[in-house]
Amino acid sequence: MAEETREVRGRLPKDLKIAFEIACARLELTQTAALEEAIRDWLKKKESPTGGK
């Protein structure tokens, strides 16, 4: 059975969005996969004992 998914939306500065698109294309990675990785990394950092400090 496929994992249930939900949509996440947000706004970024234009230059950051373009850089993200280019990096994903160069790495042959979907933007969804890259965002999932980034969010998981961010959560680990924020949930660490030091709170990302």
N, C-alpha and C positions, 0 to 999 in steps of 0.2 A: 504494500500500500504506500502511495506517495505521501510525503510529509505535507501537512496543511501549511499554507503560506498566507501571509498578510502583506499588504502594500505599506511602504513607508515613504513619506514625501517630505521634501524640504527644499530650501532655496540656498544656492551657493553663489559666490561671486563668479562672473562669467569666466575669468581666466582660470580659476580653480576647476570649474566644470570641464573646460576644454582640455586642460592638462590631464584630468582624470580619464576622459574619453580616449585621449592619445595613449596614455599609459596602458589602459585596458586593451586597446587594439594591438599595441606592441607586444604585450604579454599573451595575446590570444586568450584573454580572460573576459568572461561576460561582466558587465557592470554589476549585475546582481551578485555574482560570486565575489567580486572585489568588495562590494559594500558589506556583504555578510562577514567576510574576513575582517574588515576594518571595525565593524561593530563588535564582533567577538573580542578582538584585541583591546578595544576601548573598554569593554565591560570588565575584562580581566584586570586591566590597569586600575580601573576605578574601584574594583572590589578587593584589591590587594590591601594588606594590613596598613600600608602607608597612605592609602587612598589616592594614589597617583601623584603624591607629592615628592 
